[in-house]
Amino acid sequence: MSTKADQKIPELDFDTPALKRHRKVRAFKDRSASVGIAIGGSSVILAVLLICFYLMYEVAPLFSGASIEQKDSYAVPAAESGKSLYLTSEEQAEVGFRVAENGDMVYFKVADGSVIENVKNPLGQPTAFAVESDTSRMIAFAYADGRVLVAQQVYKTTYPEGERVITPSIEYPYGTEGIQAADFAPRHLSIRDNEDRMTLAVVGDQQAQVVRLSKDVNFITEEVELTEDSADIPFVDGTHSLLISGDQRYLYVANAAGAMSEFDIRDIDDVQLKEQIDLIDGDAQLVSMRYLLGQSSVMVADSAGRVSQWFNVRDDNNVEHLTYIRDVKHPTGLVDMAMEHRRKGFATLDDRGVVSIFNATSSRQVIDERISDGSATMISFAPRANGLLLEDGKGLHFFEVDNEHPEVSWSSIWGKVWYEGYQEPTYTWQSSAANNDFEPKYSLMPLAFGTLKAAFYAMLMAVPLAICGAIYTAYFMAPGLRRKVKPVIELMEALPTVILGFLAGLFFAPFLEENLAAAFSILVVLPLGILLFAFIWSRLPQSVRFMVPDGWQPMLLIPVVVLLGWGCVAMSPVIELSFFDGNIRGFITNDLGITFDQRNALVVGFAMGFAVIPTIFSITEDAIFSVPKALTQGSLALGATYWQTMTRVVLPTASPGIFSAIMIGMGRAVGETMIVLMATGNTPIMDFNIFEGMRTLAANLAVEVPESEVGSSHYRILFLAAFVLFAFTFVVNTIAESVRQHLRKKYGSL
C-alpha cells in the first residue's frame, strides 16, 4: 500500500507554447506601458518647459538694449545759410527739414543730403526762433520790428506708379505778413497754439511781453478772425529760455543760471508772478529747457550733464506747483537735448559726441555711445524715434536707432513711479488712453495684488466650508447619505465659470448691494442658529432623536438654514432702517469713509469660493476617507472619543492630502479668469477693502491680449504677466509638494 510520501508529484511545464506566448504578450504590454508612461511624463515636462521658454522668448526683448548705427553722412544742406537752428524729418525719415540762422527753411533728402527745396524767409533775417512742438510741425520767427511769423511744415504723400513720393512745402497759417507781437526786437520767443487760441511770449533786451490771439471762425466764410490781447510781464535779466505750458496757463522764464520765474497767464489782463524756482544746483549753466511729449513735463539740461524732470503737482490746498520729480546724469557737459515725438523719451548730446538716450517714465538709459568725432552741436529724433540726425563740425549724419521698449524697466514694473498728473509716486496699470501723448503705466503690482486679493477672499470662504464639510462627510455621515452628497458637490465643479461670473455680476452683486444688512446678519445668525438647533436637538428625548438614523442628522439642518436665510433677508430693511437710517451703503461710504463698489471682492469671494469648494472638498474627503480603518478602530478601542480620534489620528494622517487640496484650490483661485472678469469692477487698484473690486493677472490677459499690438511693449508686458502667473503657480506647487512630502513622512508611521 503506497503512502502519500510515495506518490509522485506531477511536474508543471512552464515552457509550453501557450505560456511562452502569454509571457511574451505580458512582457510586451509591460514594456509598452513603461514606454507610454515615460513618453507621457516626458511630454508633460516638455510641454511645461516649452511654455516657459516661449514666455521668456516673448518677454526677453523688453530688457534687451537698444542699438544705433550710422547710415549716411554728408555736408550740411544749404550750409551757406548759416548754422542750424532746428533739425527734424518727416514721418518716414526720408525728407529732412532744417531751419538756418538767416531764416531759410531747407528741405533735403535724408539719404544723401541733396536739397529738395530752399524756402526763403518772407520777412528776412529773424532775431529769435521757436518751435511750437515737434508733433505740430509749427515753428515761429521773430523780427527786429516786433513781428512774429508762424510757419508750418506740410508733407504731401502720393504714389505715382506704386512708388511713394513725398512732396514738402511751407504754409503760413496766420499769413506771410506776420503778427505784430511787440514794439521791440525780440531776443527770445515762445509759441503755443491750439484750436481756440494762440499765445506768444517775447523777450527783448529790457522788455518782455505776452500776446494772446483768440480765434473765432466765421461760419459763412470759414475764415479765422483773431482777437489780440497783450500784457507786459516783469523782465528777467539774462533770459535764456522761454516755455509756455501746453494749456497756455503758465509761462516759464529761465536765465542762464537756472533761476526760473513762473507766471500765471490765464488772465492776460492780470498776469502774475506765481513762484520762482532754482532749476539747477551749483555753478552749472542752463543748456536747454524743453517740454517732453504731452507738454506736461519740463526737461531741464545743464552743462554739468544733469537732466531733471519737473511737472505741476497740487498741494493740500489744491494749488499747483512746479515740482522736481527725477533726474538722470550724463557723464560730461551737455550741448543739446532732443525729445522723442511719440514717447516720453529724450536724447542728450555732449561736446565729445556721446549720445545718451533715456526714457523719463522708466528712468532707463538705453544707449550711451560716442557717435561723432567732431564738435557736435545738435541732434534731432525722427518722428518714429527710429532715426537720429546729428550735426557736427564735419557735416550732417543720419543714424538708424533700434529702441523698441525703453518705457519698461524692473523699477517701473515693480516699483512706484511718479507719473505726470499724479500727486505722488504710485503703483498704476493703465496701458492705453484716448490721446496720443499718453504716458503708459505698466506696473504689474496692482494686478499681482488683485490676484492675491481675489484668491484670499475666495479661499476665506471656500476652505472652512469645504474642509469641515469633507470631515463630516467622510467620518460622521451615514454611508448612504455620503453616496448622494459627494457626487452632488463634485457636480458643482462642472458648472462653467462663465455662467457663475454672469450670475454673480448680473444678479448676485445687485442683490447683495440691496441686502447688505442681510449678508452681514447671515454671517452671525446662521452659525448661532445652527449651534442653537444642535443644542436643542441634544436635549430632546432619545425616542425623538432615535427617529433619525445616525449620520442623517444634517438633513434636518436644510430647513433650518433656509429659514434663517429667509428671515435675515426679510428683516434686512428693518435692520437697515433701525441701525443705519435706512441706508447701510451710505453709512459705509460716508460715516466709515470706506469706498463701496457694487461689484467688489465680497461678490468675488462668494462666487469664486463657490467654484473652488468642490475641488477642495473632493480631495480632502478622499484623503480623510482613505485613512486606514485600523487606526480609527484602534483609537476608539483605547477609549478615545470620535472627536479625539478625528483631531488626533485621522486629521494628522490625512494632512498631506488636505494640504494638497488647499494648494490646488489656491491655484484654481489664482488662475480664475471669467468670474473675476465679470463679477468685479475690473479696476487695477491696490486696496484690500472688501467692498472694492480688483483686476487680476488672468483677467487682464483675457481683456487686453486681443487688443494689443503684436510685438509692442504692451504685448510683451502681457506675456510677462503670464510668465509671472506661471512662475507663481510653479513656486506655490513646488512648496506645496515639499510640505506634503514632509507631512507624509512625519505621519506616515501612524
C-alpha positions in Angstrom: 0.0 0.0 0.0 1.5 3.3 -1.1 1.7 6.3 1.2 1.3 10.0 0.3 5.1 10.4 0.5 5.5 7.7 -2.1 3.1 9.5 -4.5 4.9 11.3 -7.3 4.1 15.0 -7.6 3.3 15.8 -11.2 5.7 18.3 -12.7 4.4 21.5 -14.1 5.7 22.6 -17.5 6.1 26.4 -17.7 7.6 26.3 -21.2 4.5 25.3 -23.1 3.9 27.3 -26.3 0.8 28.9 -24.8 2.6 30.1 -21.6 5.5 31.3 -23.7 3.1 33.3 -25.9 1.4 34.6 -22.7 4.8 35.7 -21.2 5.8 37.4 -24.4 2.5 39.3 -24.6 2.7 40.3 -21.0 6.3 41.5 -21.4 5.3 43.5 -24.4 2.4 45.1 -22.5 4.7 45.9 -19.6 7.3 47.5 -21.9 4.6 49.3 -23.8 3.1 50.6 -20.6 6.5 51.7 -19.3 7.4 53.4 -22.6 3.9 55.1 -22.8 4.2 56.3 -19.2 7.7 57.6 -19.8 6.6 59.3 -23.0 3.6 60.8 -21.4 5.5 62.1 -18.4 8.3 63.5 -20.6 5.7 65.1 -22.8 4.1 66.9 -19.9 7.5 68.1 -18.7 8.5 69.1 -22.2 5.2 71.0 -22.7 5.7 72.9 -19.4 9.3 73.8 -20.4 8.2 74.9 -23.9 5.5 77.1 -22.4 8.1 78.6 -20.0 10.7 79.1 -22.8 8.1 80.7 -25.1 7.0 83.1 -22.5 10.6 84.0 -21.8 11.2 84.4 -25.6 8.4 86.9 -25.8 9.5 88.8 -22.7 13.3 88.9 -23.3 13.2 91.8 -25.8 11.7 94.1 -23.1 15.0 94.2 -21.3 17.4 94.0 -24.3 19.5 97.1 -25.0 19.0 99.5 -27.9 21.4 100.0 -30.8 22.4 102.9 -33.0 24.1 102.6 -36.4 25.3 105.3 -38.8 23.7 105.1 -42.2 24.6 108.4 -44.1 26.9 111.3 -43.8 27.1 114.5 -45.9 27.7 118.2 -45.8 25.1 120.3 -44.1 22.5 121.1 -46.8 22.5 124.8 -47.8 25.3 125.5 -45.3 25.8 129.0 -46.8 22.5 130.0 -45.0 24.3 129.8 -41.6 24.3 127.5 -38.7 21.3 125.3 -37.9 18.6 126.5 -35.5 16.4 123.4 -35.9 16.6 119.9 -37.4 13.8 117.3 -37.9 12.4 115.0 -40.5 9.0 113.8 -41.7 7.3 110.5 -40.7 9.2 108.2 -43.0 12.6 109.8 -42.2 13.1 110.3 -46.0 12.8 114.1 -46.1 14.7 116.2 -43.6 14.0 119.8 -42.6 16.5 122.4 -41.4 16.0 126.0 -40.3 19.1 128.1 -40.9 20.3 131.1 -39.0 19.3 133.5 -41.7 15.7 132.2 -41.6 15.8 129.9 -44.6 13.8 126.7 -44.4 15.6 123.9 -46.2 14.1 120.5 -47.2 16.6 117.9 -48.1 16.9 114.1 -48.7 17.9 112.3 -45.6 19.7 109.6 -47.7 22.2 111.9 -49.4 21.6 115.4 -48.1 20.6 116.8 -51.5 18.4 119.9 -51.3 14.8 119.4 -52.3 13.7 123.0 -51.7 15.2 126.0 -50.0 12.3 128.2 -48.9 13.4 131.8 -48.3 12.1 133.5 -45.2 9.4 136.1 -46.4 10.5 138.6 -43.7 14.2 138.2 -43.9 16.7 137.7 -41.0 15.0 136.7 -37.7 16.1 137.8 -34.3 14.6 134.8 -32.4 13.2 131.4 -33.3 10.9 128.9 -31.5 9.3 125.6 -32.1 5.6 125.1 -31.1 6.1 121.4 -30.8 7.7 118.6 -32.8 4.4 116.9 -33.4 2.5 120.0 -34.7 5.4 120.8 -37.1 4.8 124.5 -36.4 7.6 127.0 -36.0 7.8 130.8 -35.4 10.3 133.5 -36.2 10.6 136.9 -34.5 12.0 140.0 -36.2 13.6 143.3 -35.3 10.3 145.2 -35.9 8.5 143.1 -33.3 6.6 140.9 -35.8 6.3 137.2 -35.4 5.9 134.9 -38.5 4.3 131.5 -38.0 5.2 128.7 -40.4 4.2 125.1 -40.7 5.8 122.1 -42.4 3.5 120.3 -44.8 4.2 116.9 -46.4 2.0 115.5 -49.2 2.4 111.8 -50.0 1.5 110.4 -53.4 2.1 107.0 -55.0 2.6 107.5 -58.8 3.3 104.1 -60.4 3.2 102.5 -57.0 6.2 104.4 -55.7 6.0 106.7 -52.7 6.8 110.3 -53.3 6.8 112.9 -50.5 6.4 116.5 -51.6 7.2 119.0 -48.8 6.1 122.6 -48.6 5.7 125.5 -46.2 2.4 127.1 -45.2 1.8 130.3 -43.2 -1.4 129.7 -41.2 -1.5 133.4 -40.0 -0.3 135.0 -43.2 3.1 136.0 -44.6 3.0 139.5 -43.1 3.4 138.2 -39.6 1.7 139.2 -36.3 2.7 142.4 -34.5 3.6 140.9 -31.2 5.8 143.7 -29.7 7.2 147.1 -30.3 10.8 146.0 -29.6 13.2 143.5 -31.1 12.6 140.1 -29.5 15.7 138.1 -28.5 13.7 135.1 -27.2 10.4 133.7 -28.4 7.9 131.0 -27.3 4.7 129.9 -29.0 1.8 127.7 -28.1 -1.2 127.1 -30.4 -4.4 125.2 -30.3 -7.8 125.3 -31.9 -9.1 128.1 -29.7 -6.2 130.5 -29.2 -2.5 131.1 -29.7 -0.2 132.6 -27.1 3.2 134.2 -27.9 5.8 135.3 -25.4 8.6 137.6 -26.5 11.6 138.9 -24.5 13.8 141.7 -25.7 16.9 143.4 -24.3 15.0 145.1 -21.5 11.3 144.2 -22.1 9.0 141.2 -22.0 5.5 140.7 -23.3 2.8 138.1 -23.6 0.4 138.2 -26.6 -2.8 136.1 -26.8 -4.7 135.7 -30.0 -8.2 134.3 -29.6 -9.7 132.6 -32.6 -13.2 133.0 -33.9 -14.3 131.1 -37.0 -16.7 132.8 -39.4 -19.2 130.1 -40.2 -20.1 131.7 -43.5 -16.6 132.3 -45.0 -14.8 129.8 -42.7 -12.1 132.4 -42.1 -10.4 132.6 -38.8 -10.7 136.0 -37.1 -8.1 136.9 -34.5 -8.7 139.0 -31.4 -5.4 140.2 -29.9 -4.7 140.9 -26.2 -1.3 141.6 -24.8 0.3 142.3 -21.5 3.8 143.3 -20.2 5.5 141.0 -17.8 8.4 141.6 -15.5 11.7 141.4 -17.3 14.0 138.5 -16.2 17.7 139.6 -16.5 19.8 137.2 -18.6 16.9 135.3 -20.0 18.0 132.0 -21.6 14.8 130.0 -22.3 11.0 130.6 -22.6 8.3 128.0 -22.4 4.5 128.3 -22.5 2.6 125.4 -20.9 0.5 123.2 -23.2 -2.8 124.5 -21.7 -1.5 128.1 -22.1 -1.9 128.8 -18.4 1.7 129.3 -17.4 4.8 130.9 -18.8 8.2 129.8 -17.6 11.2 132.2 -18.0 14.7 130.9 -17.0 18.0 132.6 -17.0 21.4 131.0 -17.8 22.0 130.2 -14.1 18.8 128.1 -14.0 16.7 130.6 -11.9 13.2 130.3 -13.3 10.2 132.6 -12.8 6.7 131.1 -13.4 4.0 133.5 -14.5 0.3 132.8 -14.3 -1.1 134.0 -17.7 -4.6 132.6 -17.6 -5.9 136.1 -17.4 -4.0 138.1 -19.9 -5.1 141.3 -18.2 -3.8 140.2 -14.8 -0.5 138.4 -15.4 1.0 137.4 -12.0 4.3 136.0 -10.9 3.4 132.7 -9.4 6.7 131.4 -8.0 10.4 131.4 -8.5 12.4 128.1 -8.6 16.1 127.2 -8.9 16.2 124.5 -11.5 20.0 123.9 -11.4 22.3 123.2 -8.4 25.8 124.6 -8.2 27.6 126.6 -10.8 26.3 124.7 -13.9 24.7 126.7 -16.7 21.4 126.0 -18.4 21.8 124.3 -21.7 18.2 123.5 -22.8 14.7 123.7 -21.3 12.1 121.8 -23.3 8.8 120.1 -23.0 8.5 116.3 -23.0 5.8 114.8 -25.2 2.4 116.0 -24.0 3.7 119.3 -22.7 3.3 118.4 -19.1 6.9 117.7 -18.1 9.6 120.3 -18.3 13.0 118.8 -19.0 16.0 120.9 -17.9 19.5 120.1 -19.1 22.6 121.8 -17.7 26.2 122.0 -18.5 27.2 119.5 -15.8 25.4 116.7 -17.6 22.3 116.6 -15.4 18.8 116.4 -16.9 15.9 116.9 -14.5 12.2 116.4 -14.9 9.6 118.8 -13.5 5.9 119.0 -13.7 3.0 120.6 -11.8 1.8 118.8 -8.6 -1.1 120.0 -6.5 -0.6 120.6 -2.8 -3.0 120.1 0.1 -4.7 123.4 -0.8 -5.2 122.3 -4.4 -2.6 124.8 -5.7 -0.3 123.6 -8.5 3.5 123.9 -8.0 6.2 123.0 -10.5 7.9 120.1 -8.6 11.1 118.3 -9.1 10.4 114.6 -10.0 13.6 112.8 -11.0 16.8 113.3 -12.9 19.4 111.4 -15.0 23.1 112.1 -15.3 25.2 112.3 -18.4 28.9 111.9 -17.7 30.0 115.3 -19.1 28.7 118.7 -20.1 25.8 118.8 -22.5 25.4 120.8 -25.6 21.9 119.8 -26.8 18.8 117.7 -25.9 16.2 116.2 -28.2 12.7 114.9 -27.4 11.0 111.9 -28.9 7.8 112.7 -30.8 5.6 109.8 -29.6 7.1 108.6 -26.3 8.4 110.0 -23.1 12.0 109.6 -24.3 14.8 112.1 -24.9 18.4 112.1 -26.0 21.3 114.1 -24.8 24.5 115.1 -26.7 27.8 116.2 -25.1 30.8 118.0 -26.5 32.6 114.7 -27.1 29.9 113.5 -29.5 28.5 111.0 -27.0 24.7 110.4 -27.3 22.7 109.0 -24.5 19.0 108.0 -24.9 16.8 107.9 -21.9 13.1 107.2 -21.0 11.7 109.6 -18.4 9.0 107.2 -17.1 11.3 104.2 -16.5 14.4 106.3 -15.7 16.2 103.9 -18.0 19.2 104.7 -20.1 19.1 102.5 -23.2 22.0 104.0 -25.2 25.3 105.7 -24.2 27.6 105.7 -27.3 30.0 108.0 -28.9 28.8 108.6 -32.5 30.7 111.7 -33.5 34.4 112.6 -33.6 33.9 116.3 -34.4 32.4 119.1 -32.3 28.8 118.0 -32.2 26.2 120.8 -31.9 22.7 119.5 -32.5 20.6 116.3 -32.5 17.1 115.5 -33.5 14.8 112.5 -33.5 12.8 111.2 -36.4 9.1 111.1 -35.6 9.1 107.4 -35.0 12.3 107.5 -33.0 13.8 105.1 -35.4 16.3 107.6 -36.7 18.6 110.4 -35.4 20.0 113.4 -37.1 23.3 114.8 -35.8 25.2 117.9 -36.8 28.8 118.4 -36.0 31.8 120.1 -37.5 32.1 117.6 -40.3 28.6 117.9 -41.5 25.2 116.1 -41.0 24.9 112.5 -40.1 21.9 110.2 -40.1 21.7 107.2 -37.7 19.2 104.3 -37.5 18.0 103.6 -34.0 16.6 100.3 -32.7 14.9 101.1 -29.4 11.6 99.3 -29.2 10.9 99.1 -25.4 12.5 102.0 -23.5 9.5 102.6 -21.3 9.9 99.2 -19.5 12.3 98.6 -16.6 12.2 96.5 -13.5 11.7 99.6 -11.4 8.7 100.7 -13.5 7.2 97.3 -13.4 7.5 96.5 -9.7 8.3 99.9 -8.1 6.4 103.1 -7.5 6.6 105.6 -10.4 5.7 109.3 -10.2 3.5 109.7 -13.3 2.5 113.0 -14.9 -0.6 114.5 -13.3 -0.2 112.3 -10.1 0.3 113.8 -6.7 2.9 111.2 -5.6 4.6 108.0 -6.8 2.1 105.2 -7.3 1.7 101.6 -8.5 -0.5 102.1 -11.6 -1.6 99.9 -14.5 -3.1 101.9 -17.5 -2.0 100.6 -20.8 -3.9 102.9 -23.2 -5.8 106.2 -23.4 -7.6 108.3 -26.0 -4.8 110.8 -26.6 -1.5 110.2 -28.4 0.7 111.8 -25.8 -0.4 109.3 -23.2 2.2 108.1 -20.7 1.9 104.3 -20.5 1.8 102.8 -17.0 2.9 99.2 -16.8 3.1 98.4 -13.1 2.2 94.8 -12.5 1.9 95.3 -8.8 -1.9 96.2 -8.9 -2.5 93.1 -11.0 -0.5 90.8 -8.7 -2.1 92.3 -5.7 -5.6 91.9 -7.2 -4.8 88.3 -8.0 -3.8 87.5 -4.4 -6.8 89.6 -3.1 -9.3 87.7 -5.1 -7.7 84.3 -4.2 -7.6 85.3 -0.5 -11.3 86.1 -0.2 -12.3 83.1 -2.3 -10.2 80.8 0.0 -11.6 82.6 3.1 -15.0 81.3 2.1 -14.1 78.0 0.5 -11.6 76.5 2.8 -13.6 76.4 6.1 -16.8 75.2 4.3 -15.0 72.6 2.1 -12.8 71.1 4.8 -15.4 71.0 7.5 -17.9 69.5 5.1 -15.4 67.0 3.9 -14.6 66.0 7.5 -18.2 65.4 8.4 -19.0 63.6 5.1 -16.0 61.2 5.3 -16.1 60.5 9.0 -19.5 61.1 10.5 -22.1 61.0 7.7 -24.0 57.8 7.0 -22.6 55.8 4.0 -25.9 56.0 2.2 -26.2 59.8 2.5 -22.5 60.1 1.7 -23.0 58.3 -1.6 -25.6 61.0 -2.5 -23.9 64.1 -1.1 -20.4 63.7 -2.6 -21.5 63.3 -6.3 -23.8 66.4 -5.9 -20.9 68.5 -4.6 -18.5 67.2 -7.2 -21.1 68.0 -9.8 -20.8 71.7 -8.8 -17.3 71.7 -10.4 -18.9 71.0 -13.8 -20.6 74.4 -13.8 -19.0 76.7 -16.3 -17.2 79.6 -14.6 -18.5 82.0 -17.2 -22.1 81.2 -16.0 -21.0 81.7 -12.4 -19.4 85.0 -13.3 -22.5 86.1 -15.3 -24.9 85.2 -12.4 -22.6 86.9 -9.9 -22.2 90.1 -11.8 -25.7 90.4 -13.1 -27.8 89.1 -10.3 -25.9 88.4 -7.1 -24.0 91.8 -7.0 -27.2 93.9 -7.2 -28.9 91.6 -4.7 -26.1 91.9 -2.3 -26.0 95.7 -2.6 -29.7 95.9 -1.8 -29.4 93.4 1.1 -26.1 94.2 2.8 -27.7 94.0 6.2 -29.0 90.5 5.4 -25.5 89.5 4.2 -23.8 90.6 7.5 -26.6 89.3 9.7 -26.4 85.9 8.0 -22.7 85.7 9.0 -23.8 86.0 12.6 -27.2 84.4 12.7 -26.5 81.3 10.7 -23.7 79.9 12.9 -25.6 80.8 16.1 -28.8 79.3 14.7 -27.1 76.1 13.8 -25.5 75.8 17.2 -28.8 76.6 18.9 -30.6 73.9 16.9 -27.8 71.4 17.8 -28.2 72.2 21.4 -32.0 71.9 21.3 -31.6 68.6 19.4 -29.2 67.2 22.0 -31.8 68.0 24.8 -34.7 66.2 23.0 -35.8 62.8 24.4 -33.9 59.8 23.0 -37.1 58.4 21.5 -37.3 61.5 19.3 -33.6 61.6 18.4 -33.5 57.9 17.5 -36.2 58.5 14.9 -33.4 59.9 12.7 -30.8 57.3 11.7 -27.3 58.0 12.9 -25.4 60.1 10.3 -28.5 61.6 8.7 -28.9 64.5 11.1 -27.5 67.1 8.6 -30.7 66.7 6.6 -32.5 68.4 9.5 -30.3 71.5 9.0 -31.6 72.1 5.5 -34.9 73.7 6.6 -33.1 75.5 9.4 -30.6 77.1 7.1 -33.3 78.0 4.6 -35.5 79.5 7.3 -32.7 81.5 8.9 -31.5 82.8 5.5 -35.0 83.8 4.5 -35.5 85.5 7.9 -32.3 87.6 7.5 -33.4 88.7 4.1 -36.9 89.6 5.2 -35.5 91.5 8.2 -32.9 93.3 6.2 -35.0 96.5 5.6 -35.9 96.6 9.3 -32.3 96.2 10.4 -31.1 98.8 7.9 -33.8 101.3 9.0 -33.2 100.7 12.7 -29.4 101.0 12.8 -28.3 102.7 9.6 -31.1 105.3 8.9 -32.3 103.1 6.0 -29.0 103.4 4.0 -26.3 101.0 5.1 -24.3 101.7 1.9 -24.3 105.4 2.8 -23.2 104.6 6.3 -20.2 102.6 4.9 -19.3 105.3 2.4 -20.0 108.5 4.4 -19.6 107.6 8.0 -16.9 104.9 7.8 -15.1 106.5 4.8 -14.9 103.2 3.0 -15.3 103.1 -0.8 -18.1 100.8 -1.9 -18.4 99.4 -5.4 -21.3 97.2 -6.4 -19.0 94.6 -8.0 -16.5 94.0 -5.3 -14.3 91.5 -3.5 -17.2 90.2 -1.4 -19.0 89.2 -4.6 -15.9 87.5 -5.9 -15.4 85.8 -2.6 -18.8 84.2 -2.8 -18.8 83.4 -6.5 -15.2 82.1 -6.7 -15.4 80.4 -3.4 -18.4 78.5 -4.7 -16.3 77.4 -7.7 -13.4 76.3 -5.6 -15.3 74.4 -2.9 -15.8 71.2 -5.0 -12.1 70.9 -5.7 -11.0 71.3 -2.0 -14.0 69.2 -0.7 -13.4 66.2 -3.1 -9.6 65.9 -2.4 -10.0 66.4 1.3 -12.9 63.9 1.6 -10.9 61.3 -0.3 -7.8 61.9 1.9 -9.9 61.5 5.2 -11.9 58.6 3.9 -8.7 56.8 2.9 -7.2 56.8 6.4 -6.9 53.1 7.4 -9.9 51.9 9.4 -7.5 50.1 11.7 -6.2 53.4 13.0 -9.6 54.8 13.9 -10.8 51.5 15.4 -7.6 51.2 17.4 -8.1 54.7 18.8 -11.7 54.1 19.6 -10.8 50.8 21.3 -8.3 52.6 23.5 -11.1 54.8 24.8 -10.8 57.9 22.6 -13.9 59.6 21.6 -14.9 60.1 17.9 -13.8 63.7 18.1 -10.5 62.9 19.7 -9.9 60.2 17.1 -10.7 62.7 14.3 -8.4 65.5 15.6 -5.5 63.4 16.9 -5.4 60.5 14.5 -7.4 61.0 11.3 -6.6 64.6 10.5 -2.8 64.3 11.1 -2.8 61.2 8.9 -4.8 62.9 6.2 -2.9 66.2 6.5 -0.8 65.7 3.3 -3.9 65.3 1.3 -5.7 68.1 3.0 -2.8 70.5 2.4 -2.7 69.4 -1.3 -6.4 70.1 -1.6 -5.9 73.6 -0.2 -3.0 74.4 -2.5 -4.8 73.0 -5.6 -7.8 75.2 -4.6 -5.4 78.1 -4.2 -4.0 77.5 -7.7 -7.5 77.3 -9.1 -8.4 80.6 -7.5 -5.2 82.4 -8.6 -5.8 81.3 -12.2 -9.5 82.0 -12.4 -10.4 84.4 -15.2 -14.1 84.7 -16.1 -15.6 85.0 -12.6 -13.2 87.8 -11.7 -13.6 89.4 -15.1 -17.4 89.5 -14.8 -18.1 89.9 -11.1 -15.7 92.8 -10.3 -15.2 96.3 -11.5 -12.0 95.1 -13.1 -10.2 98.1 -11.8 -6.4 97.7 -11.2 -6.3 99.3 -7.7 -4.3 98.3 -4.7 -6.8 98.4 -1.8 -7.6 95.4 0.5 -11.1 96.9 1.0 -13.6 94.1 0.6 -16.1 96.5 -0.9 -13.8 97.5 -3.8 -13.0 95.5 -6.9 -9.7 94.5 -8.4 -8.1 93.3 -11.6 -6.2 90.0 -11.6 -3.4 88.9 -13.9 -5.6 86.3 -15.6 -8.5 88.7 -16.2 -6.1 91.4 -17.5 -4.7 88.9 -20.0 -8.2 88.0 -21.2 -9.2 91.7 -21.6 -6.1 93.1 -23.2 -4.3 90.5 -25.2 -6.8 90.5 -28.1 -6.4 94.3 -28.4 -2.6 94.6 -28.0 -0.3 95.3 -31.0 1.9 92.3 -31.7 5.4 93.0 -30.7 4.6 96.2 -28.8 5.7 96.9 -25.2 2.1 96.4 -24.1 2.0 93.0 -25.9 5.2 91.8 -24.2 4.3 93.1 -20.8 1.2 91.0 -21.0 3.4 88.0 -21.7 5.4 89.0 -18.7 2.2 89.0 -16.7 1.5 85.4 -18.0 5.1 84.4 -17.0 4.6 85.8 -13.5 1.4 83.8 -13.2 3.1 80.7 -14.5 6.1 81.2 -12.1 3.8 81.9 -9.1 1.8 78.7 -9.8 5.1 76.7 -10.2 6.6 78.1 -7.0 3.4 77.5 -5.0 3.1 73.9 -6.2 6.7 73.2 -5.5 6.4 74.5 -1.9 3.2 72.6 -1.5 4.8 69.3 -2.7 7.7 69.8 -0.3 5.3 70.4 2.6 3.2 67.5 1.6 6.2 65.2 1.5 7.2 66.4 4.9 3.8 65.8 6.4 3.6 62.4 4.7 7.0 61.4 6.2 6.0 62.7 9.6 2.6 61.0 9.9 3.3 58.0 7.6 4.3 55.8 10.5 0.9 56.1 12.3 
